[in-house]
Amino acid sequence: MAVEFLVEEVTNNHTNVTKPMYIRETAKIGEGAFGTVSLATLKNASASKDERWFGPFAIKKVPAQTEYKSRELEILRQTSHPNVIGLKFFFNYPNNEDRGKLYQHLVMESLPCTLQNEIKRYHASKLILQESHIQVYSFQIARGMNYLHSFGICHRDIKPSNILINPETLVLKICDFGSAKQLEYNQPSVSYICSRYYRAPELIVGCQIYTTQIDIWGLGCVIGEMFMGSPVFQGQDPLLQLREISKLLGAPDKTFLFESNPNYNGPTYTHKMFTSRLNHRFSKVFVLASPTALDLLMGILVYRPQDRLKPRQIMAHEFFQPLRDPKNKVTPRTSNEPINVQNILYNFSDYELGVLGSEASKILPLSLSE
Ligand SMILES: Nc1ncnc2c1ncn2[C@@H]1O[C@H](COP(=O)(O)OP(=O)(O)OP(=O)(O)O)[C@@H](O)[C@H]1O
């Protein structure tokens, strides 16, 4: 499908310099609710004929906002982290397929696959990802969240199709900031966000003053899905979603409902659906999860957001202990050569170390924390 066009004003996100560039789109790689994502390379318009195209990049196109600033662009411009998709360039350009309407183009680094593709790939062979891969991927999501949440940025649409991975290097990046918002303390936000299967219980009951802990619920669902091969809570409609959660956690209690939304008058699924204890139910649902993985999931999939583990507590959890051993290498599914994942997992900036505080000694590899 290669399409080439010249754009007069392309801004480099890093240098802030705007100049004309050629864009060459080679394939469509994603289709979202509002736009498309394609694979592309870029070249300076002033470049000589034999100068190389650079990339590949992923270009996300969504209709340009006329009245408001684009939150997605604002947030991507504000962030720079190994586990958050990086914005390289951006520009507005008319879309021929939509009567010449102006579209915002976000030129981002490109990764070969989503975590959803990876989970499905194993599931098709009746397998799940290796536990070491689940550890490496979950750690990086928690690390990306630790960074985002430190600025109050809530992603609000955590799900496996919004997590990009490179199966060769095991690098992971959170993408799609189309629903993200910088939350302000005690200020209301819409509760009708987040894809159904991954919605935190407080959102389901209509909570409007929620916190970044809604993303942590999503992370719990994603980790659980890596162990199950399919989404953990598959509600047939928004309220039945709460029923699915109740089957594992029990009914939501009065305190949780009151704290989330005192006016909630929907179903609360109070009739008992089981007699077994919580840890027994978790081990029945996540049959392939190890005891430390179950302990982590039980710390995350918790009704009250304030009782859910925080990103830094997740990174400090015993589940990730094997990664801290410098001798422990991980073999990607794409090769037989084990790789040292320590340099991708623990290259914390001074800013991140400041956010981790005293928890850092429990997170860093044994050689670095001494
Ligand atoms: N940087 C990237 N590298 C590679 N693929 C990407 C990248 N960004 C997005 N994609 C692909 O495009 C898909 C859609 O992207 P994104 O989620 O940002 O768009 P969206 O319009 O918000 O989609 P949705 O409505 O499904 O949330 C992703 O699931 C992924 O497959």
The ligand as an ORCA input file, in Angstrom:
! r2SCAN-3c Opt
* xyz 0 1
  N       3.743      2.397     18.420
  C       3.140      1.338     17.888
  N       3.857      0.322     17.368
  C       3.233     -0.743     16.832
  N       1.897     -0.920     16.798
  C       1.129      0.043     17.315
  C       1.700      1.217     17.892
  N       0.698      1.983     18.341
  C      -0.438      1.325     18.062
  N      -0.195      0.163     17.446
  C      -1.199     -0.832     16.967
  O      -2.405     -0.159     16.646
  C      -3.476     -0.592     17.512
  C      -4.381      0.582     17.813
  O      -3.626      1.628     18.433
  P      -4.255      2.533     19.573
  O      -4.773      1.617     20.656
  O      -3.280      3.581     19.983
  O      -5.451      3.205     18.764
  P      -6.952      3.461     19.215
  O      -7.584      4.175     18.041
  O      -6.983      4.145     20.510
  O      -7.467      1.972     19.363
  P      -8.613      1.399     20.339
  O      -9.840      2.134     20.008
  O      -8.627     -0.072     19.962
  O      -8.121      1.602     21.756
  C      -2.755     -1.200     18.732
  O      -3.556     -2.189     19.378
  C      -1.543     -1.821     18.067
  O      -1.882     -3.048     17.455
*
